[in-house]
Amino acid sequence: MAEKDKSKLDWTLLGKVLRLAIPYKRFVLLTATLAVVMAPLGIVKPYLIQVMVDEHVFKGDIPGLTKLALIVTVLLFLEATMRYVFNYTSSWLGQSVIRDLRVRVFNHLTSLRLRYFDTTPIGTSTTRTINDIETINTVFSEGIITIVADLLTLIVVLGIMFYTSWELTLVCMTVLPVLVVASYIFKEK
């Protein structure tokens, strides 16, 4: 029973952790905006390459091919720049929140009465503090924002796949249950 309780998401605790980012809301908005913009941007490149091959390579249209190649190059540079800024801001956000949290925890620990340190092993407090703060760091720098960005990308890819060929998309998605079961088995082992 206790094992199931550990795996459930505590929304109250998640809300408290997310409130730590309130002083950095501009960076949260920037990172979220980049996540939303990068999702469709990653899909445009394969489409442009398809157009390059279908309409310019087979027809021998060198000027059109050159123009599209330049557009793809600019998109690659733009996407790389946006990905760098996204990774940098999400990591900076995580580190800033963690710095503030560490200061608060340090101030709290130094304000405790000496009786606490007499009854609690110092290793317990140190380990708990370090592990909990690193978990929160992971939530901010690699967790929520990255998951949302990946989900948006996945939704856009599936939308384009269904738009292009819904029959082929359904055939491709028949392996999805097998992948989910295999991932679950791998996780449990």
C-alpha positions as CSV (number, residue, x, y, z in Angstrom):
1,M,0.0,0.0,0.0
2,A,2.8,2.4,0.9
3,E,4.4,1.7,-2.5
4,K,1.4,2.9,-4.3
5,D,1.2,6.1,-2.3
6,K,4.8,6.9,-3.3
7,S,4.0,6.6,-7.0
8,K,1.0,9.0,-6.9
9,L,1.5,12.6,-7.8
10,D,1.0,15.0,-4.9
11,W,-0.5,18.0,-6.6
12,T,-0.2,20.1,-3.5
13,L,3.5,19.5,-3.3
14,L,3.9,20.1,-7.0
15,G,2.2,23.4,-6.6
16,K,4.5,24.4,-3.8
17,V,7.5,23.5,-5.9
18,L,6.2,25.5,-8.9
19,R,5.5,28.5,-6.7
20,L,9.3,28.7,-6.1
21,A,9.6,29.9,-9.8
22,I,7.3,32.9,-9.3
23,P,10.2,35.4,-8.9
24,Y,11.4,34.2,-12.3
25,K,8.2,34.3,-14.2
26,R,9.7,36.1,-17.2
27,F,12.1,33.2,-17.7
28,V,9.3,30.7,-17.3
29,L,7.3,32.5,-20.0
30,L,10.4,32.7,-22.3
31,T,11.1,29.0,-21.9
32,A,7.5,28.1,-22.4
33,T,7.2,30.3,-25.5
34,L,10.4,28.7,-26.9
35,A,8.9,25.2,-26.3
36,V,5.7,26.2,-28.1
37,V,7.6,27.7,-31.1
38,M,10.1,24.9,-31.4
39,A,7.4,22.2,-31.7
40,P,6.2,23.1,-35.2
41,L,9.7,24.3,-36.3
42,G,11.1,20.8,-36.0
43,I,8.3,19.6,-38.4
44,V,8.9,22.1,-41.1
45,K,12.4,20.8,-42.1
46,P,11.3,17.3,-43.2
47,Y,8.5,18.8,-45.2
48,L,10.8,21.3,-46.9
49,I,13.2,18.4,-47.7
50,Q,10.3,16.4,-49.2
51,V,9.5,19.5,-51.3
52,M,13.1,19.8,-52.3
53,V,13.3,16.2,-53.5
54,D,9.8,15.9,-55.1
55,E,9.6,19.3,-56.8
56,H,13.2,20.3,-57.4
57,V,15.7,17.4,-57.5
58,F,13.6,15.2,-59.8
59,K,12.8,18.1,-62.1
60,G,16.4,19.5,-62.1
61,D,15.3,22.9,-60.8
62,I,18.7,24.1,-59.4
63,P,17.6,27.6,-58.5
64,G,14.5,26.4,-56.6
65,L,16.6,23.7,-54.9
66,T,19.2,26.3,-53.9
67,K,16.5,28.6,-52.5
68,L,15.0,25.8,-50.4
69,A,18.4,24.6,-49.3
70,L,19.1,28.1,-48.0
71,I,15.7,28.2,-46.2
72,V,16.5,24.8,-44.6
73,T,19.9,26.1,-43.5
74,V,18.4,29.2,-41.9
75,L,15.8,27.0,-40.2
76,L,18.5,24.7,-38.9
77,F,20.5,27.7,-37.5
78,L,17.3,29.2,-36.0
79,E,16.3,25.9,-34.4
80,A,19.8,25.3,-33.0
81,T,19.8,28.8,-31.5
82,M,16.4,28.4,-30.0
83,R,17.3,25.0,-28.6
84,Y,20.4,26.5,-27.0
85,V,18.4,29.4,-25.5
86,F,15.7,26.9,-24.3
87,N,18.3,24.6,-22.6
88,Y,20.2,27.6,-21.2
89,T,17.1,29.3,-19.7
90,S,15.6,26.1,-18.3
91,S,18.9,25.2,-16.7
92,W,19.3,28.8,-15.4
93,L,15.8,28.8,-14.1
94,G,16.4,25.5,-12.3
95,Q,19.7,26.7,-10.8
96,S,18.2,30.0,-9.7
97,V,15.3,28.3,-7.9
98,I,17.6,25.8,-6.3
99,R,19.9,28.6,-5.1
100,D,17.0,30.4,-3.5
101,L,15.8,27.1,-2.0
102,R,19.2,26.3,-0.6
103,V,19.4,29.7,1.1
104,R,16.0,29.2,2.6
105,V,16.9,25.7,3.8
106,F,20.2,26.9,5.2
107,N,18.6,29.8,7.1
108,H,16.0,27.4,8.4
109,L,18.6,24.8,9.6
110,T,20.7,27.4,11.2
111,S,17.7,28.8,13.1
112,L,16.8,25.4,14.6
113,R,17.4,24.9,18.3
114,L,20.4,22.9,19.4
115,R,18.1,20.2,20.7
116,Y,17.2,19.2,17.1
117,F,20.8,18.5,16.4
118,D,21.1,16.5,19.6
119,T,18.3,14.2,18.7
120,T,18.7,14.0,14.9
121,P,21.8,12.6,13.2
122,I,23.5,15.3,11.1
123,G,23.9,12.8,8.2
124,T,20.1,12.4,8.1
125,S,19.5,16.1,7.7
126,T,22.3,16.5,5.2
127,T,21.2,13.6,3.0
128,R,17.6,14.6,3.1
129,T,18.4,18.2,2.3
130,I,20.7,17.3,-0.6
131,N,18.5,14.7,-2.2
132,D,15.3,16.7,-1.9
133,I,16.9,19.8,-3.4
134,E,18.5,17.9,-6.3
135,T,15.1,16.3,-7.1
136,I,13.5,19.8,-7.2
137,N,16.4,20.9,-9.4
138,T,15.6,18.0,-11.8
139,V,12.0,19.0,-11.9
140,F,12.9,22.6,-13.0
141,S,15.9,22.0,-15.3
142,E,14.9,18.7,-17.0
143,G,11.4,17.9,-15.9
144,I,8.2,19.9,-16.5
145,I,9.2,22.3,-19.2
146,T,11.1,19.7,-21.2
147,I,8.2,17.3,-20.9
148,V,5.7,19.9,-22.1
149,A,8.0,20.8,-25.1
150,D,8.3,17.1,-26.0
151,L,4.6,16.6,-25.7
152,L,3.9,19.6,-28.0
153,T,6.4,18.2,-30.5
154,L,4.7,14.8,-30.4
155,I,1.2,16.3,-30.9
156,V,2.4,18.4,-33.8
157,V,4.1,15.4,-35.4
158,L,1.0,13.2,-35.0
159,G,-1.1,16.0,-36.4
160,I,1.1,16.3,-39.5
161,M,1.2,12.5,-39.9
162,F,-2.6,12.2,-39.7
163,Y,-2.9,15.1,-42.2
164,T,-0.5,13.6,-44.6
165,S,-1.8,10.0,-44.5
166,W,-4.2,8.9,-41.8
167,E,-4.1,5.3,-43.0
168,L,-0.3,5.1,-42.8
169,T,-0.3,6.8,-39.4
170,L,-2.7,4.3,-38.0
171,V,-0.6,1.4,-39.3
172,C,2.5,3.0,-37.7
173,M,0.7,3.4,-34.4
174,T,-0.2,-0.3,-34.2
175,V,3.2,-0.9,-32.7
176,L,2.5,1.6,-29.9
177,P,0.9,-0.8,-27.5
178,V,3.8,-3.2,-27.9
179,L,6.2,-0.3,-27.1
180,V,4.2,0.7,-24.1
181,V,4.2,-2.9,-22.7
182,A,7.9,-3.4,-23.5
183,S,8.7,-0.1,-21.8
184,Y,6.7,-1.1,-18.7
185,I,8.5,-4.5,-18.5
186,F,11.9,-2.8,-18.9
187,K,11.1,-0.3,-16.2
188,E,10.0,-3.0,-13.8
189,K,13.1,-5.1,-14.4
